Amino acid sequence: MKELLSPAGSMEALKMAIMGGADAVYVGGKRFGARAFATNFSDEEMKEAIFLCHLHGVSLYVTINTMIYESEIFDVLSYISFLYKNHIDAIILSDVGLMKLCHECFPDLELHASTQTHIHNVEQIAMLKKLGVKRVVLARELSLEEIKRFPKDMDLEVFIHGALCISYSGQCLFSSLLLGRSGNRGECAQICRLPFSLLQDGNVMDTKGQYLLSTRDLNTSKRFFALLDSNIKSFKIEGRMKSPSYVYYTTKMYRNLMDQYELDGTCKVSDEQWKNVSVLFGRKFTEGKIFHAKDTEFMNQITSNHQGIFLGKVLEVTKHKIKIQLEEDLHQGDGIRFLPSDQGMIVNFLYDSKQKLVSSAQKGEIVFVDNKWDYSSFKTVRKTLDFCLEQSISKSEMPKIPITMDVSITLAHGFSLKINDGEHCVEHTEPIVFEAKTAPISREKVVELLGRLGSTPFVIQDFNIEMEDHLFISVRDLNEFRRRCVDELIQKRVERGKVREYSEKHEMSIYSSSLHVSATAMNESQVEKLLSLNVNDIYVSDYSLYQKYQQNNVGFRFQRVEHQINRKDVSKAMIGELGNLSVCDQSSCCIDYFLNVANHASVDYFSSLGVKRICLSPELSKEEINNILKQFPNGNPCEVLVYGRLEAMVLNHCILRTNVNQDKICKVCKDGHSYALKDRKGAIYPMVMDENHCTHVYFHSVHNLLDEVANYYVKGIRSFRFDFFDETPKEIEQILLSFFEHLQV
């Protein structure tokens, strides 16, 4: 059965999701979720949320989809235990170490792999299945054709509406590196929504706008039928930071489409629905990579703000008033935004063509609004908030649950009540029936009293009663009996299964204590220099370069985006995603930092597969690395990147194709020029395009921990890594000499 999954960042939004017709809702607690700045749910609110969802037949999933630090392992397992005991339906994870622990500690708890896990190939899904994962939330870069090739033994979930990440989820360090706010920790500062310049050989180029990394918002409603007719299990709306009104309306729109499709095979969004969902929030819409949206249809480089709908043209601007020709209705209380200045306001005062105050105006009319900025450059105006729509949504009510009551009242067998909600049934008999001496209870009175469901979530859909005459039941007994049966039905709806205690398992292993130095190289001259310096292992991403030097202890560094695993003949590999790990000789593999290893459980997982070296996340502090090392007193397989230019993000999108020359789709990046992005403060971020035409954006400065290597060595690190980007052979030699000087071993 298909599922509509809605977001909720607050209790009000959760109620709106239920009212809108969600089959399931996903929320976050106060910690460990990828939307740290949403209101989120306290433990008491989480209990209430579970109760409310289950009462209405809605599943509740909790996001714990961040990279988990070693210092948090005990707390996060305690939190999962709390959720488990309170009958949560599933938890959404991204940390493979935490998946391993949950599968061991809570074997019957349903696990979903978050989109932060960067899931984009069949082999990854197979690896996650072995970790106990029941469902995967697929990368938003996948096409429907690719998704249809995925196995049927794993539940598939895709995003159908809302904000998009320009970088593969879980593969973005931009916010962390620039502001110390980790996207992998739920603190993303959305650097991609800021303006950038495009550089060619250091020179600023003309582009179609400044917001070169800002995507449009996803909206699949016009082609939703194709998704409903696929192997996709769950359809997910993004928006835990969005308003309750947004949650309600988007949920309601897709609910109607799903019901319509099931009823008669049609699935069409109306013009009114499109306008309403646009005005609630949208940076213009795209059908996304799932429907092969062109790069020019995927991005909104003009602005990163909510755009709403086109309201009209500005006819005249005076110092105090702005004259507008309306192409949509306008009401007092609506929000509007003027272009190209991007100034926005709430229409507190609205004037007709004669400049008399009015509360509303219709499409085609001329109106005036106050000029709050004394600007004269306004050309068009857009509606970004619809007061009437918000008012209409605010009047929505929680749906009632239809039930059937079957009643039997006899002197011999007493009072029997059976309540059925279609899934659960409560049936009880009580000897509270007596022969009437004076005033027998009437059939109508019994029906009235049993129908007093008041503030309960139920409504009687069908009532069947068999009753003998001349019987007496006290009103008090009948009311109490009804309440007990209704309470029991509620309890059956909200409780799901039994719970069990957890106990963490952690097996110790013994690892090599020898010093190991590895490096990645971008070109042949760097490889030659590294070979002369007796570096233990060298890795390259250029396969022809690997083939030339593989006999010289050179390994191949796989891309972190591999939509189709096309295993090359690689004897030694650096792995940046789970798919290639499943097909390579794991004992000859090392783990790249892209897999976000941040705790001993992740180290245990990769080590149990036979991997010898595991690069820790560069986001870890010295304290957190030390916390991991304490778990391995007999040596460890951990590797630390001590020097290198980090990849800030990887895009399944070509900025050059959008801005430079659309006719040379796959040739622009091979034209011999160097390309980079420049931010508002002048920092420059080099870009490299790989063989899959993904764009890798590198940070503006070098990650340098050479001053810390002696401390890491003392704490137990024996493997050190260098990533070389544009360093000359001489610079490489100096960097490695500095490393050994700092190490002093």
Buried (B, 14 or more C-beta within 10 A) or exposed (E): EBBBBBBBBBBBBBBBBBBBBBBBBBBBBBBBBBBBEBBBBEEEBBBBBBBBBBBBBBBBBBBBBBBBBBBBBEEBBEBBBBBBEBBBBBBBBBBBBBBBBBBBBBEEBBBBBBBBBBBBBBBBBBBBBEBBBBBBBBBBBBBBEBBEEBEEEBBBBBBBBBBBBBBBBBBBBBBBBBEEBBBBBBBBBBBBBBBBBBBBEEEEEEBEBBBBBBBBBBBBBBBBBBBBEBBBBBBBBBBBBBBBBBBBBBBBBBBBBBEBBEEEEEBEBEEEBBBBBBBBBBBBBBBBBBBEBEBEBBBBBBBBBBBBBBBBBBEEBEEEBBBBBBBBBBBBBBBBBBBEEEBBBEBEEBBBEEEEEBEBBEEEBBBBBBBEBEEEEBEBBBBBBBBEBBEBBEEBEEBBBEBBBBBBBEBEEBBBBBBBBEEBBBEBBBEBBBEBEEEBBEBEEBBEBBEEBEEBBBEBBEBEEEBBEEBBBEEEBBEEBBEBBBEBBBEBBBBBEEBBEBEEEEEEEEBEEEBBBBBBBBBBEBBBBBBEBEBBBBBBBBBEBBBBBBEEBBBBBBBBBBBEBEBEEBEBBBBBBBBBBBBBEBEBBBBBBBBBBBBBBBBBBBBEBEBBBBBBBBBBEEEBBBBBBEBBEEBBBBBBBBBBBBBBBBBBBBBBBBBBEBEEEEEBBEEEBEBBBBBEEEBBBBBBBBEEBBBBBBBBEBBEBBEBBBBBBEBBBBBBBBBBBEBEBEEBBEBBEBBEEBBEE
